[in-house]
């Protein structure tokens, strides 16, 4: 537990000593769709005895950490990668002999959590720790390339009976506003075409172009940035959907024929998938919603922000209104226990939709902890609806401790379903959210900051309803004596506007004047398609070996995510690949020993855990969330504690204080309901009135949204033979385009369903009806909305 005393900086409550991490600086090099990042952490021991500083921090699960070093008194010690237990023994032996030592490990239960340990830091001494990693950058629906530097690490809930503890539960927490270290970040960006703009959720300097054609630029965080939230950059390029190939030469000192000795290739692939004009109803949709206590947190730290559970409920409303008639669906809620709306999937009708909406309205974040395994087991033990493809949508803030077990279960059943996953809020586990989507050929999305959940979810539903690219294969045309060997698997399925990266190793001697061809073949709507790309066999020479490291990481990840990842043979392969490429894995670690000290460090070694920010409710009067590894003493009578981990001691205790009345008081597992219901927007109110077939009924509630009485609205029907539901549906479509345009990504599917219905019922009156609706709503007549 941490608190402030009458001295500068943050101090450890049990020892009244300052926290040793002082500053973090980050340099980011973005090249197209890849980021190469160097992070520097500055520690200083301000105590009278040597300390062991422990910093647990989040990283994206697909980051390839390839370098770790420490600088003390101007001398840099480069870490060596070793088998994990060997690295721990090396570290312990060094500490025992009075040497200064540094250790970097990836958490065994989740690939997106790392621990950096600085041991035997002498009194008053400063040490700088540097780590370098590369990562692929995801593409957003609007074409933005997204880079995120995680700053929030939520405690991961460990289910009862799960024998692995979670290191995140032992991390001390402080309010977001009291995170004691600052962040400096500079980013340079390069792309073959124009860089149009860069946006961020944090305050950044104006985009500065470094050349006349705007293909090179840089931005920085404003000085004094407090690292209390994820830092996000959205980078926009002028031609983002163009396929490309990057060829990189290997290490001259490495053996030819090995991954690091040969040239490595990265192929960015975008299939040209047209948008389907028709929708099928041959689906079974299952929506799995996190109802654990943490879902009562707000979506962001802005004043009166909507809660995660409220956003999820509104998203379910849009989903249920957008489903095609005749499909099947069910909804699960999960926490420490789970429940489903129906005992088995129901056909989507007006009655089943209405029943589901009534249940959604009653949903609260009152299911305790986060146990996602059991509801998934229940789903998979039930047979799919005959003739229907099962599609599972999972919504969670991603705070679980048995990530690998969940991913393996999803992968085991991947032949009969697709999985679309959504990480809600900062700190959601990228390992979990990306892992389950990848395991079942779906897509993963993250909703952070002030982003709305609804457009990303509805975009995924749109993908799920569209035809997809299948049976993807890659072939090569290369000069004699040169062979391409795939290092990563081709994707099983791809959707519209989705990118895929494929890695290959080129074996043999390359003639830099020669050319090669890469062809990607796939099947779309029973048609065979082929796309080719020509490239020069002139590899780029890079000291950072970005492509090699990314390829190595992909190979390691595929082994770690396999069904036999715990077998001795697979562990040996992972370890060997990790040692060869210099990339950290679940079975290896970086260790560095400073052997140039004049004399051994003496004195009692004190452990100091570096705190992370806990979620701070807006305008809370005291610390709402904190975490301790040992039993917590009650500081104030207002505090309430509940045990979150059923694993053996040290037990993780989650504490929180009084919150504003707009939020659940029992934040992590309580049953009190929100005392003030959040007001719905007119757009949401209108959507909530739509029928399952896509139509609207002209009644009092509908008329109120149009700001007329039901009688007045009925009197405006242009012809007597026009049905009132046709008139109401046309009005709703025109109203949404005129007054709800900012939420078009959210209502586009349900309006598509409405258009199909109204065209089948309005007949020759559609033009006159839509013109009258536009006149009544005082908005320009746009016949193209109705395909006229």
PyMOL commands that set and color helices and strands:
alter all, ss='L'
color gray80, all
select helices_A, chain A and resi 84-96+167-170+176-178+293-296+308-322+350-361+373-381+403-412+414-416+430-439+453-465+546-560+568-581+682-688+700-705+710-715+724-739+741-776+783-786
alter helices_A, ss='H'
color red, helices_A
select strands_A, chain A and resi 2-3+11-12+17-18+21-31+34-44+51-58+64-72+75-78+80-83+100-106+113-121+126-136+138-139+145-149+173-175+182-190+195-200+208-209+216-220+225-226+231-237+244-248+263-269+283-290+328-334+338-340+346-347+389-396+417-424+444-447+469-477+483-486+493-494+500-507+515-524+527-536+588-594+606-609+612-614+626-628+640-643+653-656
alter strands_A, ss='S'
color yellow, strands_A
deselect
rebuild
show_as cartoon
